[in-house]
Amino acid sequence: MIICIGREFGSGGHEIGKIIAEKLGMELYDRDLIDKAAEKIVAMPKEVLEKADEKKHNPWLHQVWYDVPNQELNGMTANDTLHQAYSSIIRELAEKANCVFVGRCADYILEQANLDHISLFIAAPFEWRVQRKMEQLSIDEKAATSLVRKKDKDRKAYYDYYTGRSWGRPHNYDLCINSSRLGIEVTAEKLVEMIRELEKAMSPVNFDL
């Protein structure tokens, strides 16, 4: 069973993914996918990949890397190169063992590879997410508001660009949930229950019983 989690910034998507992975005995893959991508893209510094993470085509990074000697990367932006690496890594990991992916268009990548998965989207009211970031990062409301807006904008642009879909649109996911209603811990626990039910529903029926 593979779980893919999309999330609004500040909604607790990473924390929820971590709890789900722990309760179901799975590996969690989020920003550590950058490390795996860096192993594949040795010609491009990790710092460049980090700037390109979950962002659509960036003309400045494109300008920097357009003439790299490596033929595999020549003419490709850092963003496109990283997304290509993510696609390969996510498919490989999903084929090896049950796991949880956070972001990186994992739901779309696995759908295109015809690999079964359960897709979730974690949302929460804007003001609630701003408050969480103020507390987590010890920043003022203005800075938190700007950060949440920017991150949401980047994630939407990235997902929409590489999938041709609309980020956060309910029809693209198996389950969408507002994490502010029950809190992070209880939301994760309820999702585990629903994931188990979805897994049963997705399992082939044994007509020999």
Backbone as ProteinMPNN parsed JSONL, in Angstrom:
{"seq_chain_A": "MIICIGREFGSGGHEIGKIIAEKLGMELYDRDLIDKAAEKIVAMPKEVLEKADEKKHNPWLHQVWYDVPNQELNGMTANDTLHQAYSSIIRELAEKANCVFVGRCADYILEQANLDHISLFIAAPFEWRVQRKMEQLSIDEKAATSLVRKKDKDRKAYYDYYTGRSWGRPHNYDLCINSSRLGIEVTAEKLVEMIRELEKAMSPVNFDL", "coords_chain_A": {"N_chain_A": [[0.841, -1.189, 0.0], [0.599, 2.148, -0.92], [0.878, 5.465, 0.141], [0.008, 8.719, -0.707], [0.523, 12.076, -0.008], [-0.806, 15.223, -0.373], [-0.566, 18.684, 0.454], [-1.571, 21.735, 2.048], [0.473, 24.499, 2.897], [1.544, 24.576, 6.204], [-0.538, 23.12, 7.185], [0.066, 20.832, 8.476], [0.834, 18.588, 7.079], [3.279, 17.112, 6.804], [3.769, 16.248, 9.451], [1.446, 14.732, 9.889], [1.782, 12.793, 7.92], [4.052, 11.541, 8.934], [3.084, 10.389, 11.325], [1.156, 8.632, 10.291], [2.803, 6.926, 8.785], [4.338, 5.777, 10.839], [2.365, 4.441, 12.364], [1.443, 2.593, 10.533], [3.657, 1.178, 9.958], [5.524, 1.956, 7.954], [7.896, 3.445, 5.609], [8.66, 6.929, 5.482], [8.712, 9.43, 3.054], [9.866, 12.565, 2.274], [11.232, 15.634, 2.288], [13.662, 14.358, 2.264], [13.849, 13.124, -0.131], [15.222, 14.767, -1.779], [17.9, 14.271, -1.198], [18.18, 11.696, -2.249], [17.702, 12.289, -4.904], [19.878, 13.917, -5.447], [21.916, 12.075, -5.495], [21.483, 10.879, -7.898], [21.687, 12.978, -9.684], [24.447, 13.961, -10.125], [25.896, 15.959, -11.355], [24.836, 18.35, -10.663], [24.777, 20.724, -8.115], [23.663, 20.138, -4.737], [22.552, 22.332, -3.451], [21.383, 23.8, -5.48], [19.4, 22.066, -6.297], [17.827, 22.053, -4.008], [16.774, 24.628, -4.069], [15.148, 24.351, -6.233], [13.241, 22.58, -5.453], [9.943, 21.374, -5.42], [9.018, 23.439, -7.067], [7.95, 25.081, -10.033], [9.176, 25.395, -13.462], [11.986, 27.454, -13.525], [13.27, 30.341, -14.812], [15.721, 31.542, -14.128], [17.291, 29.584, -12.874], [17.302, 27.932, -15.037], [18.815, 29.392, -16.86], [21.301, 29.313, -15.648], [21.949, 26.59, -15.774], [21.744, 25.79, -18.4], [23.814, 25.26, -20.209], [25.284, 23.067, -19.242], [27.903, 20.617, -19.318], [27.219, 17.894, -19.141], [25.426, 15.74, -21.081], [22.967, 14.621, -20.507], [21.722, 16.483, -18.915], [21.812, 18.789, -20.381], [20.261, 21.671, -21.572], [18.06, 21.38, -19.948], [16.069, 22.607, -17.24], [16.889, 23.14, -13.756], [14.694, 22.588, -12.235], [13.104, 20.935, -13.901], [14.862, 18.825, -14.256], [15.109, 17.891, -11.631], [12.46, 17.13, -11.099], [12.179, 15.076, -12.941], [13.983, 13.259, -11.869], [12.755, 12.789, -9.381], [10.431, 11.49, -10.286], [11.422, 9.049, -11.231], [12.646, 8.014, -8.887], [10.486, 7.892, -7.052], [8.795, 6.021, -8.291], [10.478, 3.756, -8.209], [10.826, 3.359, -5.416], [8.178, 2.906, -4.639], [7.637, 0.525, -5.899], [9.191, -1.212, -4.485], [8.482, -1.329, -1.703], [5.852, -0.828, 0.79], [4.963, 2.534, 1.511], [5.021, 6.051, 2.491], [4.502, 8.997, 0.75], [5.196, 12.454, 0.693], [4.001, 15.202, -0.922], [5.628, 16.36, -3.998], [4.279, 15.611, -6.346], [3.619, 12.931, -6.227], [1.272, 11.366, -6.283], [0.267, 11.689, -8.892], [2.448, 10.814, -10.413], [2.58, 8.076, -9.71], [0.09, 7.262, -10.578], [0.345, 7.58, -13.334], [2.18, 5.603, -13.749], [0.691, 3.414, -13.359], [0.506, 2.334, -10.778], [-0.921, 1.195, -7.843], [-2.314, 3.278, -5.33], [-3.104, 5.354, -2.476], [-4.479, 8.483, -2.309], [-4.179, 11.486, -0.506], [-5.314, 14.69, 0.682], [-4.332, 17.349, 2.628], [-5.767, 20.015, 4.24], [-6.426, 23.311, 5.633], [-7.867, 26.13, 7.376], [-6.739, 29.352, 6.293], [-5.96, 31.324, 8.235], [-5.521, 29.75, 10.5], [-3.359, 28.237, 9.724], [-1.442, 30.201, 9.393], [-1.162, 31.053, 12.045], [-0.087, 28.728, 13.2], [2.449, 28.65, 11.962], [3.532, 31.011, 12.908], [3.9, 30.335, 15.576], [5.523, 28.024, 15.388], [7.839, 28.939, 14.035], [8.524, 31.206, 15.336], [7.889, 33.834, 14.372], [6.498, 36.998, 13.227], [3.045, 37.979, 12.546], [2.796, 39.156, 10.001], [5.063, 38.232, 8.587], [4.603, 35.469, 8.688], [2.184, 35.274, 7.313], [2.942, 36.097, 4.743], [4.789, 34.071, 4.146], [3.209, 31.694, 4.177], [1.437, 32.233, 2.073], [3.242, 32.408, -0.084], [4.407, 29.821, -0.135], [2.156, 28.204, -0.602], [1.444, 29.187, -3.114], [3.715, 28.459, -4.624], [3.595, 25.645, -4.412], [1.152, 25.065, -5.642], [1.618, 26.046, -8.25], [3.715, 24.377, -9.022], [2.571, 21.755, -8.856], [0.358, 21.996, -10.605], [1.691, 22.61, -12.992], [3.33, 20.348, -13.561], [1.522, 18.252, -13.622], [-0.801, 18.948, -14.946], [-3.131, 19.219, -13.706], [-5.392, 20.521, -11.139], [-4.15, 21.724, -8.226], [-5.075, 20.609, -5.022], [-7.739, 20.281, -5.692], [-10.631, 18.583, -4.898], [-11.567, 16.348, -6.435], [-9.3, 15.13, -7.374], [-8.247, 13.507, -5.454], [-8.36, 10.744, -3.07], [-9.151, 11.159, -0.463], [-9.915, 14.126, 1.305], [-9.122, 16.388, 3.871], [-9.758, 18.589, 6.635], [-7.406, 19.628, 8.7], [-7.523, 21.249, 10.929], [-9.825, 20.858, 12.335], [-9.853, 18.556, 13.98], [-7.308, 18.529, 14.922], [-3.769, 17.785, 14.636], [-2.791, 15.194, 15.569], [-5.159, 13.592, 16.069], [-6.387, 13.799, 13.592], [-4.552, 12.409, 11.996], [-4.797, 9.851, 13.117], [-7.478, 9.234, 12.505], [-7.299, 9.223, 9.759], [-5.664, 7.014, 9.35], [-7.43, 4.972, 10.055], [-9.346, 5.291, 8.006], [-7.743, 4.834, 5.784], [-7.142, 2.133, 6.067], [-9.686, 1.085, 5.623], [-10.083, 1.901, 2.993], [-8.073, 0.449, 1.779], [-9.056, -2.142, 2.031], [-11.295, -1.916, 0.386], [-10.061, -1.54, -2.037], [-8.831, -3.937, -2.487], [-8.661, -6.982, -4.398], [-11.591, -8.923, -4.992], [-12.195, -12.075, -3.562], [-13.535, -14.649, -5.116], [-13.638, -17.293, -4.527], [-14.259, -17.836, -1.973]], "CA_chain_A": [[0.0, 0.0, 0.0], [1.349, 3.392, -1.032], [0.093, 6.635, 0.52], [0.529, 9.987, -1.223], [-0.094, 13.182, 0.723], [-0.662, 16.606, -0.811], [-0.879, 19.477, 1.646], [-1.383, 23.175, 2.099], [1.562, 24.826, 3.81], [1.103, 24.868, 7.562], [-1.676, 22.272, 7.565], [0.561, 19.68, 9.225], [0.948, 17.432, 6.198], [4.45, 16.291, 7.126], [3.534, 15.605, 10.749], [0.412, 13.709, 9.695], [2.413, 11.715, 7.164], [4.959, 10.828, 9.838], [2.271, 9.567, 12.23], [0.566, 7.557, 9.485], [3.87, 5.978, 8.464], [4.697, 5.056, 12.067], [1.276, 3.546, 12.758], [1.288, 1.531, 9.536], [4.943, 0.508, 9.795], [6.05, 2.277, 6.627], [8.879, 4.512, 5.486], [8.124, 8.222, 5.07], [9.608, 10.164, 2.159], [9.463, 13.961, 2.084], [12.39, 16.394, 1.792], [14.813, 13.478, 2.085], [13.907, 12.722, -1.535], [16.248, 15.604, -2.409], [19.169, 13.554, -1.048], [18.179, 10.601, -3.214], [17.813, 12.894, -6.232], [21.247, 14.417, -5.584], [22.753, 10.926, -5.833], [21.273, 10.602, -9.321], [22.063, 14.148, -10.48], [25.734, 14.331, -9.526], [26.455, 17.14, -12.016], [24.152, 19.55, -10.183], [24.923, 20.863, -6.659], [22.452, 19.927, -3.946], [21.959, 23.629, -3.12], [20.543, 24.178, -6.618], [18.23, 21.189, -6.244], [16.981, 22.503, -2.893], [16.054, 25.818, -4.526], [14.182, 23.938, -7.254], [12.297, 21.616, -4.88], [8.521, 21.706, -5.473], [8.787, 24.688, -7.794], [7.889, 24.878, -11.475], [10.261, 25.933, -14.277], [12.549, 28.724, -13.07], [14.156, 30.811, -15.875], [17.064, 31.868, -13.64], [18.014, 28.316, -12.746], [17.426, 27.445, -16.411], [19.924, 30.114, -17.455], [22.542, 28.841, -15.03], [22.288, 25.208, -16.094], [21.41, 25.441, -19.781], [24.972, 24.782, -20.96], [26.106, 22.09, -18.528], [28.516, 19.654, -20.219], [26.518, 16.611, -19.081], [24.403, 15.708, -22.126], [21.674, 14.255, -19.926], [21.132, 17.674, -18.316], [21.913, 19.927, -21.284], [18.995, 22.229, -22.031], [16.989, 21.181, -18.968], [16.15, 23.427, -16.037], [17.095, 22.371, -12.528], [13.365, 22.145, -11.806], [12.7, 19.799, -14.728], [15.78, 17.729, -13.955], [14.75, 17.356, -10.317], [11.169, 16.435, -11.203], [12.437, 13.826, -13.65], [14.614, 12.36, -10.896], [11.705, 12.406, -8.439], [9.538, 10.525, -10.934], [12.111, 7.76, -11.244], [12.849, 7.569, -7.504], [9.185, 7.563, -6.455], [8.36, 4.737, -8.873], [11.347, 2.694, -7.694], [10.509, 3.125, -4.004], [6.819, 2.357, -4.552], [7.672, -0.862, -6.369], [9.956, -2.016, -3.523], [7.83, -1.542, -0.399], [4.821, 0.124, 1.197], [5.565, 3.753, 2.033], [4.235, 7.285, 2.45], [5.159, 10.114, 0.07], [4.604, 13.767, 0.946], [4.249, 16.134, -2.015], [6.401, 15.98, -5.179], [3.384, 15.061, -7.389], [3.708, 11.471, -6.147], [0.01, 10.745, -6.689], [0.191, 11.703, -10.355], [3.536, 9.97, -10.913], [2.199, 6.675, -9.538], [-1.065, 7.002, -11.444], [0.867, 7.42, -14.692], [2.917, 4.335, -13.783], [-0.289, 2.356, -13.066], [0.804, 1.737, -9.473], [-2.006, 1.498, -6.905], [-1.959, 4.142, -4.205], [-4.191, 6.123, -1.87], [-4.058, 9.886, -2.309], [-4.808, 12.326, 0.511], [-4.956, 16.11, 0.654], [-4.525, 17.967, 3.939], [-6.019, 21.455, 4.151], [-6.834, 23.967, 6.885], [-8.101, 27.556, 7.156], [-5.531, 30.16, 6.135], [-5.581, 31.967, 9.5], [-5.033, 28.705, 11.398], [-2.024, 27.867, 9.258], [-0.568, 31.334, 9.716], [-0.914, 30.991, 13.485], [0.838, 27.605, 13.452], [3.786, 29.031, 11.53], [4.003, 32.029, 13.853], [4.34, 29.631, 16.782], [6.611, 27.102, 15.064], [9.039, 29.625, 13.567], [8.726, 32.413, 16.153], [7.864, 34.997, 13.491], [5.282, 37.782, 13.422], [1.922, 37.626, 11.671], [3.065, 39.607, 8.636], [6.026, 37.308, 7.983], [3.951, 34.164, 8.552], [1.185, 35.405, 6.25], [3.682, 36.132, 3.481], [5.385, 32.755, 3.94], [2.157, 30.729, 3.841], [0.957, 32.557, 0.732], [4.276, 32.058, -1.059], [4.542, 28.368, -0.208], [0.964, 27.687, -1.28], [1.549, 29.584, -4.518], [4.751, 27.614, -5.228], [3.126, 24.259, -4.495], [0.106, 25.002, -6.656], [2.244, 26.226, -9.561], [4.494, 23.159, -9.282], [1.669, 20.623, -9.104], [-0.417, 22.258, -11.819], [2.604, 22.596, -14.142], [3.826, 19.013, -13.881], [0.445, 17.254, -13.722], [-1.907, 19.403, -15.776], [-4.316, 19.192, -12.853], [-5.517, 21.643, -10.215], [-3.702, 21.357, -6.873], [-6.072, 20.758, -3.969], [-9.108, 20.031, -6.163], [-11.058, 17.331, -4.255], [-11.737, 15.229, -7.362], [-8.004, 14.515, -7.669], [-7.772, 12.755, -4.292], [-9.29, 9.789, -2.458], [-9.654, 11.779, 0.768], [-9.464, 15.478, 1.648], [-9.526, 16.618, 5.259], [-9.372, 19.833, 7.289], [-6.67, 19.201, 9.9], [-7.774, 22.131, 12.073], [-11.041, 20.444, 13.045], [-9.541, 17.571, 15.016], [-5.916, 18.633, 15.335], [-2.846, 16.944, 13.873], [-2.734, 13.805, 16.056], [-6.424, 12.882, 15.849], [-6.576, 13.735, 12.139], [-3.723, 11.308, 11.506], [-5.393, 8.593, 13.582], [-8.691, 8.997, 11.72], [-6.879, 8.888, 8.401], [-5.194, 5.626, 9.383], [-8.644, 4.138, 10.023], [-9.932, 5.375, 6.674], [-6.812, 4.2, 4.851], [-7.35, 0.685, 6.191], [-10.95, 0.778, 4.954], [-9.859, 2.067, 1.558], [-7.249, -0.675, 1.334], [-9.967, -3.283, 1.879], [-12.142, -1.662, -0.777], [-9.237, -1.639, -3.24], [-8.34, -5.308, -2.63], [-9.47, -7.815, -5.29], [-12.555, -9.802, -4.331], [-11.905, -13.498, -3.73], [-14.809, -15.305, -5.389], [-13.562, -18.702, -4.141], [-14.681, -17.986, -0.575]], "C_chain_A": [[0.885, 1.252, 0.0], [0.416, 4.555, -0.708], [0.772, 7.883, -0.032], [-0.22, 11.134, -0.547], [0.239, 14.526, 0.079], [-1.063, 17.465, 0.373], [-0.701, 20.963, 1.415], [-0.29, 23.455, 3.126], [1.011, 25.215, 5.179], [-0.049, 24.016, 8.044], [-1.248, 21.041, 8.356], [0.719, 18.43, 8.388], [2.117, 16.519, 6.516], [4.242, 15.538, 8.432], [2.504, 14.479, 10.637], [0.985, 12.518, 8.942], [3.323, 10.874, 8.037], [4.195, 9.902, 10.774], [1.67, 8.379, 11.486], [1.609, 6.489, 9.189], [4.247, 5.141, 9.684], [3.631, 4.04, 12.448], [1.094, 2.387, 11.785], [2.601, 0.799, 9.252], [5.572, 0.724, 8.435], [7.161, 3.319, 6.71], [8.159, 5.783, 5.038], [9.159, 8.923, 4.192], [9.052, 11.562, 1.92], [10.678, 14.705, 1.535], [13.632, 15.535, 1.612], [14.903, 12.94, 0.663], [14.936, 13.563, -2.29], [17.602, 14.907, -2.342], [19.274, 12.426, -2.062], [18.329, 11.137, -4.638], [19.242, 13.369, -6.483], [22.209, 13.29, -5.948], [22.641, 10.585, -7.313], [21.794, 11.74, -10.201], [23.383, 14.693, -9.942], [26.325, 15.594, -10.141], [25.854, 18.44, -11.504], [24.252, 19.63, -8.662], [23.598, 20.707, -5.925], [21.765, 21.251, -3.619], [21.019, 24.096, -4.231], [19.266, 23.349, -6.616], [17.278, 21.629, -5.134], [16.172, 23.737, -3.282], [14.956, 25.456, -5.525], [13.086, 23.04, -6.698], [10.87, 22.146, -4.851], [8.26, 23.106, -6.038], [8.783, 24.379, -9.292], [9.103, 25.511, -12.144], [10.695, 27.319, -13.819], [13.545, 29.219, -14.112], [15.56, 31.147, -15.408], [17.9, 30.608, -13.465], [18.246, 27.726, -14.123], [18.643, 28.086, -17.071], [21.262, 29.594, -16.931], [22.957, 27.479, -15.566], [22.07, 24.82, -17.555], [22.586, 24.813, -20.519], [25.857, 23.806, -20.186], [26.647, 21.055, -19.503], [27.775, 18.32, -20.275], [25.356, 16.606, -20.068], [23.02, 15.399, -21.586], [20.952, 15.483, -19.377], [21.085, 18.856, -19.271], [20.542, 20.392, -21.765], [17.85, 22.073, -21.061], [17.17, 22.117, -17.777], [16.416, 22.525, -14.837], [15.767, 21.806, -12.05], [12.925, 20.903, -12.574], [13.567, 18.576, -14.444], [15.415, 17.067, -12.631], [13.437, 16.59, -10.388], [11.335, 15.099, -11.926], [13.056, 12.798, -12.705], [13.595, 11.879, -9.873], [10.807, 11.323, -9.03], [10.142, 9.127, -10.911], [12.241, 7.184, -9.833], [11.542, 7.121, -6.866], [8.658, 6.241, -6.996], [9.167, 3.579, -8.3], [11.002, 2.348, -6.249], [9.142, 2.476, -3.843], [6.777, 0.896, -4.974], [8.37, -1.78, -5.367], [9.181, -2.338, -2.249], [6.746, -0.502, -0.144], [5.482, 1.358, 1.816], [4.605, 4.93, 1.907], [5.066, 8.366, 1.77], [4.439, 11.407, 0.42], [4.998, 14.699, -0.197], [4.921, 15.521, -3.223], [5.57, 15.318, -6.279], [3.36, 13.539, -7.385], [2.433, 10.786, -6.605], [-0.096, 10.63, -8.199], [1.245, 10.781, -10.963], [3.155, 8.494, -10.836], [0.994, 6.316, -10.395], [-0.6, 6.76, -12.874], [1.633, 6.111, -14.853], [2.005, 3.142, -13.506], [0.032, 1.601, -11.78], [-0.278, 2.167, -8.481], [-1.503, 2.34, -5.734], [-3.221, 4.79, -3.656], [-3.707, 7.564, -1.758], [-4.88, 10.708, -1.321], [-4.437, 13.784, 0.272], [-5.329, 16.715, 2.002], [-4.66, 19.482, 3.765], [-6.359, 22.0, 5.531], [-7.051, 25.443, 6.579], [-6.792, 28.348, 7.142], [-5.057, 30.744, 7.464], [-4.991, 30.963, 10.488], [-3.61, 28.317, 11.025], [-1.014, 28.974, 9.54], [-0.197, 31.306, 11.199], [0.07, 29.877, 13.831], [2.267, 27.995, 13.096], [4.368, 30.132, 12.415], [4.584, 31.359, 15.091], [5.549, 28.739, 16.508], [7.921, 27.82, 14.77], [9.372, 30.885, 14.36], [8.85, 33.662, 15.275], [6.548, 35.748, 13.695], [4.233, 37.427, 12.37], [2.181, 38.008, 10.216], [3.992, 38.638, 7.911], [5.39, 35.946, 7.735], [2.93, 34.182, 7.42], [1.849, 35.362, 4.885], [4.245, 34.757, 3.139], [4.346, 31.735, 3.498], [1.641, 30.977, 2.425], [1.955, 32.128, -0.338], [4.388, 30.55, -1.235], [3.348, 27.733, -0.913], [1.029, 27.979, -2.777], [2.557, 28.707, -5.254], [4.25, 26.188, -5.426], [2.052, 24.098, -5.562], [0.705, 25.098, -8.057], [3.005, 24.969, -9.97], [3.585, 21.996, -9.665], [0.905, 20.814, -10.41], [0.452, 22.121, -13.068], [2.989, 21.177, -14.547], [2.74, 17.943, -14.006], [-0.668, 17.657, -14.68], [-3.224, 19.389, -15.019], [-4.352, 20.44, -11.975], [-5.212, 21.173, -8.793], [-4.802, 21.61, -5.849], [-7.5, 20.526, -4.404], [-9.549, 18.66, -5.653], [-11.147, 16.128, -5.186], [-10.427, 14.496, -7.661], [-7.496, 13.605, -6.55], [-8.822, 11.77, -3.784], [-9.937, 10.384, -1.212], [-9.075, 13.178, 0.931], [-9.959, 15.767, 3.061], [-8.977, 17.944, 5.781], [-8.719, 19.478, 8.626], [-6.93, 20.073, 11.121], [-8.958, 21.665, 12.913], [-10.743, 19.514, 14.213], [-8.127, 17.715, 15.568], [-5.063, 17.608, 14.599], [-2.913, 15.473, 14.284], [-4.005, 13.028, 15.72], [-6.722, 12.766, 14.357], [-5.801, 12.56, 11.563], [-4.32, 9.957, 11.892], [-6.643, 8.24, 12.777], [-8.343, 8.616, 10.284], [-6.361, 7.458, 8.32], [-6.384, 4.675, 9.308], [-9.25, 4.12, 8.623], [-9.05, 4.721, 5.616], [-6.987, 2.685, 4.876], [-8.645, 0.255, 5.507], [-10.804, 0.888, 3.443], [-9.044, 0.915, 0.993], [-8.11, -1.912, 1.119], [-10.806, -3.131, 0.621], [-11.374, -1.822, -2.082], [-8.746, -3.052, -3.496], [-9.252, -6.107, -3.553], [-10.404, -8.731, -4.499], [-12.196, -11.252, -4.617], [-13.231, -14.243, -3.89], [-14.805, -16.79, -5.009], [-14.025, -18.919, -2.708], [-16.082, -18.57, -0.478]], "O_chain_A": [[1.796, 1.386, 0.817], [-0.701, 4.624, -1.221], [1.973, 8.078, 0.157], [-1.451, 11.152, -0.521], [1.403, 14.919, -0.005], [-1.833, 17.014, 1.221], [0.193, 21.396, 0.688], [-0.152, 22.726, 4.109], [0.13, 26.067, 5.293], [-0.498, 24.162, 9.181], [-2.091, 20.292, 8.85], [0.736, 17.323, 8.925], [1.976, 15.296, 6.504], [4.505, 14.339, 8.515], [2.676, 13.408, 11.22], [0.707, 11.368, 9.283], [3.369, 9.651, 7.907], [4.604, 8.763, 10.996], [1.673, 7.256, 11.99], [1.341, 5.295, 9.323], [4.451, 3.932, 9.571], [3.95, 2.908, 12.814], [0.638, 1.313, 12.178], [2.648, -0.094, 8.406], [6.093, -0.213, 7.829], [7.344, 3.981, 7.731], [7.171, 5.721, 4.305], [10.336, 8.999, 4.545], [7.934, 11.732, 1.435], [11.11, 14.426, 0.417], [14.556, 15.922, 0.897], [15.922, 12.362, 0.285], [15.462, 13.131, -3.316], [18.368, 14.94, -3.305], [20.327, 12.221, -2.664], [18.994, 10.525, -5.473], [19.758, 13.242, -7.593], [23.205, 13.521, -6.633], [23.584, 10.068, -7.912], [22.276, 11.512, -11.311], [23.416, 15.779, -9.364], [27.17, 16.239, -9.521], [26.314, 19.521, -11.872], [23.85, 18.689, -7.978], [22.545, 21.096, -6.43], [20.539, 21.303, -3.518], [19.987, 24.711, -3.962], [18.183, 23.862, -6.897], [16.06, 21.582, -5.305], [15.019, 23.88, -2.874], [13.959, 26.166, -5.648], [12.105, 22.763, -7.388], [10.611, 23.228, -4.326], [7.404, 23.846, -5.552], [9.528, 23.517, -9.757], [9.956, 26.094, -11.474], [9.883, 28.24, -13.733], [14.583, 28.585, -14.295], [16.505, 31.053, -16.191], [19.066, 30.564, -13.856], [19.271, 27.088, -14.36], [19.411, 27.412, -17.757], [22.227, 29.456, -17.683], [24.139, 27.221, -15.791], [22.196, 23.648, -17.909], [22.392, 23.935, -21.36], [27.057, 23.726, -20.447], [25.938, 20.648, -20.424], [27.708, 17.687, -21.328], [24.407, 17.375, -19.915], [22.016, 15.855, -22.133], [19.722, 15.53, -19.369], [20.386, 19.833, -19.001], [19.76, 19.604, -22.299], [16.76, 22.583, -21.318], [18.296, 22.385, -17.358], [16.201, 21.314, -14.889], [15.706, 20.693, -11.528], [12.436, 19.939, -11.986], [13.079, 17.447, -14.396], [15.41, 15.842, -12.519], [13.313, 15.516, -9.799], [10.701, 14.109, -11.562], [12.702, 11.62, -12.734], [13.567, 10.697, -9.532], [10.464, 10.355, -8.352], [9.46, 8.147, -10.61], [11.976, 6.001, -9.615], [11.497, 6.081, -6.209], [8.13, 5.427, -6.238], [8.608, 2.542, -7.945], [10.899, 1.172, -5.899], [8.968, 1.592, -3.003], [5.97, 0.121, -4.461], [8.164, -2.994, -5.393], [9.211, -3.47, -1.767], [6.718, 0.557, -0.771], [6.454, 1.234, 2.561], [3.535, 4.827, 1.307], [6.202, 8.621, 2.166], [3.208, 11.451, 0.441], [6.182, 14.956, -0.417], [4.812, 14.318, -3.46], [6.107, 14.539, -7.067], [3.11, 12.92, -8.419], [2.493, 9.737, -7.247], [-0.502, 9.593, -8.724], [0.965, 10.053, -11.916], [3.38, 7.744, -11.786], [0.889, 5.191, -10.883], [-1.086, 5.851, -13.547], [1.726, 5.572, -15.956], [2.467, 2.004, -13.425], [-0.145, 0.386, -11.7], [-0.522, 3.36, -8.3], [-0.404, 2.127, -5.223], [-4.272, 4.773, -4.296], [-2.653, 7.831, -1.18], [-6.108, 10.637, -1.302], [-3.374, 14.079, -0.274], [-6.469, 16.616, 2.457], [-3.776, 20.137, 3.213], [-6.556, 21.239, 6.478], [-6.479, 25.962, 5.62], [-5.862, 28.046, 7.889], [-3.87, 30.665, 7.783], [-4.064, 31.291, 11.229], [-2.764, 28.098, 11.891], [0.136, 28.702, 9.885], [0.962, 31.515, 11.555], [0.959, 30.066, 14.661], [3.196, 27.702, 13.85], [5.578, 30.169, 12.641], [5.632, 31.765, 15.593], [6.489, 28.701, 17.302], [8.987, 27.376, 15.196], [10.374, 31.549, 14.093], [9.791, 34.443, 15.415], [5.6, 35.208, 14.263], [4.5, 36.676, 11.431], [1.822, 37.264, 9.303], [3.742, 38.268, 6.763], [5.614, 35.336, 6.69], [2.822, 33.221, 6.659], [1.379, 34.675, 3.978], [4.188, 34.325, 1.988], [4.576, 30.99, 2.545], [1.433, 30.031, 1.666], [1.578, 31.562, -1.364], [4.457, 30.058, -2.362], [3.515, 26.826, -1.729], [0.709, 27.123, -3.601], [2.296, 28.26, -6.372], [4.456, 25.594, -6.484], [2.043, 23.112, -6.299], [0.346, 24.326, -8.946], [2.947, 24.547, -11.125], [3.807, 21.333, -10.678], [0.819, 19.895, -11.223], [0.009, 21.581, -14.081], [2.977, 20.84, -15.73], [3.023, 16.833, -14.457], [-1.4, 16.8, -15.174], [-4.295, 19.527, -15.609], [-3.473, 21.299, -12.05], [-5.922, 20.337, -8.233], [-5.389, 22.692, -5.812], [-8.404, 20.568, -3.57], [-8.892, 17.663, -5.952], [-10.837, 15.008, -4.78], [-10.447, 13.366, -8.149], [-6.433, 12.998, -6.68], [-10.016, 11.934, -4.033], [-11.113, 10.148, -0.935], [-7.881, 13.389, 0.719], [-11.09, 15.427, 3.407], [-7.879, 18.364, 5.418], [-9.401, 19.075, 9.569], [-6.594, 19.681, 12.239], [-9.077, 22.04, 14.079], [-11.306, 19.662, 15.298], [-7.786, 17.089, 16.572], [-5.591, 16.668, 14.005], [-3.074, 14.6, 13.431], [-3.939, 11.936, 15.156], [-7.251, 11.75, 13.907], [-6.323, 11.804, 10.742], [-4.344, 9.029, 11.083], [-6.843, 7.082, 12.41], [-9.015, 7.785, 9.673], [-6.595, 6.768, 7.327], [-6.346, 3.685, 8.577], [-9.624, 3.063, 8.115], [-9.553, 4.124, 4.664], [-6.982, 2.035, 3.831], [-8.703, -0.807, 4.887], [-11.34, 0.065, 2.7], [-9.285, 0.459, -0.125], [-7.922, -2.645, 0.148], [-11.007, -4.091, -0.122], [-11.947, -2.19, -3.107], [-8.289, -3.353, -4.598], [-10.472, -5.945, -3.513], [-10.027, -9.249, -3.448], [-11.926, -11.622, -5.759], [-13.96, -14.442, -2.919], [-15.822, -17.472, -5.142], [-14.171, -20.06, -2.27], [-16.595, -18.764, 0.624]]}, "name": "protein", "num_of_chains": 1, "seq": "MIICIGREFGSGGHEIGKIIAEKLGMELYDRDLIDKAAEKIVAMPKEVLEKADEKKHNPWLHQVWYDVPNQELNGMTANDTLHQAYSSIIRELAEKANCVFVGRCADYILEQANLDHISLFIAAPFEWRVQRKMEQLSIDEKAATSLVRKKDKDRKAYYDYYTGRSWGRPHNYDLCINSSRLGIEVTAEKLVEMIRELEKAMSPVNFDL"}
